[in-house]
Amino acid sequence: MLADAAQAYLDLPADDRLETRLPKVLKRHAETVAKAKGETLSEYVVKILAERVADEIGSTQEWRLTATEQAALLQVLAAPAPSTAALQAATRRAEKLFGT
């Protein structure tokens, strides 16, 4: 399953082209793998590209936030995590294991 960040790329419209040259054997093998997964070569390549970019984009970019954006980010980071059923269950499990 794709990470949310990678899926976000795939949910965008495909509104640009990429032309590239690659070794014939690599293309042939990629087509074989894509076909085995029930995907076209394009779908396969775009999915892999989205996964890699989602994983690596944070280490290659610098955020430039306005003062308003910085304040909003700090508020989000300072706010307690929303209480979900999974969080409550994990808390109960931790309390059983380690005490309160």
C-alpha positions as CSV (number, residue, x, y, z in Angstrom):
1,M,0.0,0.0,0.0
2,L,1.2,3.5,-0.8
3,A,2.0,6.1,1.8
4,D,-0.5,8.9,1.9
5,A,2.1,11.3,0.5
6,A,2.8,9.1,-2.5
7,Q,-0.9,8.6,-3.1
8,A,-1.4,12.3,-3.1
9,Y,0.8,12.6,-6.2
10,L,-1.2,9.9,-7.9
11,D,-4.5,11.6,-7.2
12,L,-3.3,14.7,-9.2
13,P,-4.2,15.0,-12.9
14,A,-1.5,13.8,-15.2
15,D,-1.0,17.1,-17.0
16,D,2.7,16.9,-18.0
17,R,4.9,14.6,-20.0
18,L,8.3,13.0,-19.3
19,E,10.4,11.6,-22.1
20,T,13.4,9.6,-21.2
21,R,15.8,7.1,-22.7
22,L,16.6,3.9,-20.9
23,P,18.3,0.6,-21.6
24,K,16.1,-1.7,-23.6
25,V,16.5,-4.6,-21.2
26,L,15.4,-2.3,-18.3
27,K,12.3,-1.3,-20.1
28,R,11.5,-4.9,-21.0
29,H,11.9,-6.0,-17.4
30,A,9.9,-3.1,-16.1
31,E,7.1,-4.1,-18.5
32,T,7.2,-7.6,-17.3
33,V,6.9,-6.6,-13.7
34,A,4.2,-4.0,-14.4
35,K,2.2,-6.6,-16.4
36,A,2.5,-9.1,-13.5
37,K,1.1,-6.5,-11.2
38,G,-1.8,-5.7,-13.6
39,E,-0.4,-2.3,-14.4
40,T,0.7,-0.5,-17.5
41,L,4.3,0.4,-17.7
42,S,3.4,4.1,-17.3
43,E,1.3,3.4,-14.2
44,Y,4.1,1.3,-12.7
45,V,6.8,3.9,-13.4
46,V,4.7,6.8,-12.1
47,K,3.8,4.8,-8.9
48,I,7.5,4.1,-8.2
49,L,8.4,7.7,-8.9
50,A,5.7,9.0,-6.5
51,E,6.9,6.6,-3.8
52,R,10.6,7.7,-4.1
53,V,9.8,11.4,-4.3
54,A,7.4,11.2,-1.3
55,D,10.2,9.5,0.7
56,E,13.0,11.8,-0.4
57,I,11.5,15.3,-0.9
58,G,11.8,16.3,2.7
59,S,15.6,15.9,2.8
60,T,16.1,17.9,-0.4
61,Q,14.0,21.0,0.2
62,E,14.0,23.8,2.6
63,W,10.7,25.2,3.8
64,R,10.3,28.9,3.6
65,L,7.4,29.9,5.7
66,T,5.9,33.3,6.3
67,A,5.4,34.4,9.9
68,T,1.7,33.5,9.7
69,E,2.6,30.1,8.3
70,Q,5.2,29.6,11.0
71,A,2.6,30.5,13.7
72,A,0.1,28.1,12.2
73,L,2.7,25.3,12.1
74,L,3.7,25.8,15.7
75,Q,0.1,25.7,16.8
76,V,-0.4,22.4,15.0
77,L,2.7,21.0,16.5
78,A,1.9,22.2,20.0
79,A,-1.7,20.9,19.9
80,P,-2.3,17.5,21.5
81,A,-2.8,14.6,19.2
82,P,-6.5,14.0,18.4
83,S,-7.9,11.2,20.4
84,T,-8.8,8.2,18.2
85,A,-10.0,4.7,19.0
86,A,-6.6,3.4,18.1
87,L,-4.8,5.9,20.3
88,Q,-7.1,5.1,23.2
89,A,-6.6,1.3,22.8
90,A,-2.8,1.8,22.6
91,T,-2.9,4.0,25.8
92,R,-4.8,1.3,27.6
93,R,-2.4,-1.4,26.4
94,A,0.6,0.7,27.5
95,E,-1.0,1.4,30.9
96,K,-1.5,-2.4,31.4
97,L,2.1,-3.1,30.5
98,F,3.8,-0.3,32.2
99,G,1.3,1.2,34.6
100,T,0.0,4.8,34.6
